[in-house]
């Protein structure tokens, strides 16, 4: 899945246990989320380009995650144990706006294995 934008209901996000906490750097997290969505039999809707467009925000590219494929191969085994229910973070800042709330969090350093 080459997803650049994801919108889903809160209950669906919790059903798939959010994003995995096992991806550091760039790569694999979007494919893992696709596996989570399809594993829970949720409908994935991709509107045609004639209806929906995106513009990528400028950002600094992260270092490619060399273990992304190894982690991705075990995605189906970790859906219920890796994600929202095990993430550890510190809330650094919270700003409320009319249509959204922006939260800046610190998830610490990449674990060594």
PENOR-V316993 format. One record per residue. N is the residue number from 1. RES is the residue in three letters. PHI is phi in whole degrees, -180 to 180 (none if undefined). Layout:
BEGIN
n->N res->RES phi->PHI
n->N res->RES phi->PHI
END
This chain:
BEGIN
n->1 res->UNK phi->none
n->2 res->UNK phi->-107
n->3 res->UNK phi->-89
n->4 res->UNK phi->-115
n->5 res->UNK phi->-143
n->6 res->UNK phi->-136
n->7 res->UNK phi->-129
n->8 res->UNK phi->-153
n->9 res->UNK phi->-68
n->10 res->UNK phi->-56
n->11 res->UNK phi->-65
n->12 res->UNK phi->-74
n->13 res->UNK phi->-61
n->14 res->UNK phi->-70
n->15 res->UNK phi->-60
n->16 res->UNK phi->-87
n->17 res->UNK phi->66
n->18 res->UNK phi->63
n->19 res->UNK phi->-80
n->20 res->UNK phi->-64
n->21 res->UNK phi->-98
n->22 res->UNK phi->-97
n->23 res->UNK phi->-106
n->24 res->UNK phi->-127
n->25 res->UNK phi->83
n->26 res->UNK phi->-100
n->27 res->UNK phi->112
n->28 res->UNK phi->101
n->29 res->UNK phi->-65
n->30 res->UNK phi->-71
n->31 res->UNK phi->-68
n->32 res->UNK phi->-63
n->33 res->UNK phi->-63
n->34 res->UNK phi->-58
n->35 res->UNK phi->-64
n->36 res->UNK phi->-64
n->37 res->UNK phi->-64
n->38 res->UNK phi->-72
n->39 res->UNK phi->-63
n->40 res->UNK phi->-91
n->41 res->UNK phi->56
n->42 res->UNK phi->-85
n->43 res->UNK phi->-84
n->44 res->UNK phi->-103
n->45 res->UNK phi->-115
n->46 res->UNK phi->-117
n->47 res->UNK phi->-63
n->48 res->UNK phi->-65
n->49 res->UNK phi->-59
n->50 res->UNK phi->-70
n->51 res->UNK phi->-107
n->52 res->UNK phi->-131
n->53 res->UNK phi->-128
n->54 res->UNK phi->-139
n->55 res->UNK phi->-130
n->56 res->UNK phi->-68
n->57 res->UNK phi->-73
n->58 res->UNK phi->-67
n->59 res->UNK phi->-156
n->60 res->UNK phi->-84
n->61 res->UNK phi->-71
n->62 res->UNK phi->-86
n->63 res->UNK phi->-67
n->64 res->UNK phi->-63
n->65 res->UNK phi->-79
n->66 res->UNK phi->-67
n->67 res->UNK phi->-100
n->68 res->UNK phi->-59
n->69 res->UNK phi->-71
n->70 res->UNK phi->-65
n->71 res->UNK phi->-66
n->72 res->UNK phi->-63
n->73 res->UNK phi->-63
n->74 res->UNK phi->-103
n->75 res->UNK phi->-55
n->76 res->UNK phi->-64
n->77 res->UNK phi->-81
n->78 res->UNK phi->-107
n->79 res->UNK phi->-54
n->80 res->UNK phi->-88
n->81 res->UNK phi->-121
n->82 res->UNK phi->-135
n->83 res->UNK phi->155
n->84 res->UNK phi->-56
n->85 res->UNK phi->-78
n->86 res->UNK phi->-134
n->87 res->UNK phi->-72
n->88 res->UNK phi->-117
n->89 res->UNK phi->-151
n->90 res->UNK phi->-121
n->91 res->UNK phi->-77
n->92 res->UNK phi->-95
n->93 res->UNK phi->-158
n->94 res->UNK phi->-136
n->95 res->UNK phi->-127
n->96 res->UNK phi->-96
n->97 res->UNK phi->-124
n->98 res->UNK phi->-59
n->99 res->UNK phi->-107
n->100 res->UNK phi->-161
n->101 res->UNK phi->-120
n->102 res->UNK phi->-99
n->103 res->UNK phi->-123
n->104 res->UNK phi->-101
n->105 res->UNK phi->-127
n->106 res->UNK phi->-114
n->107 res->UNK phi->-103
n->108 res->UNK phi->83
n->109 res->UNK phi->-98
n->110 res->UNK phi->-62
n->111 res->UNK phi->-65
n->112 res->UNK phi->-95
n->113 res->UNK phi->-123
END
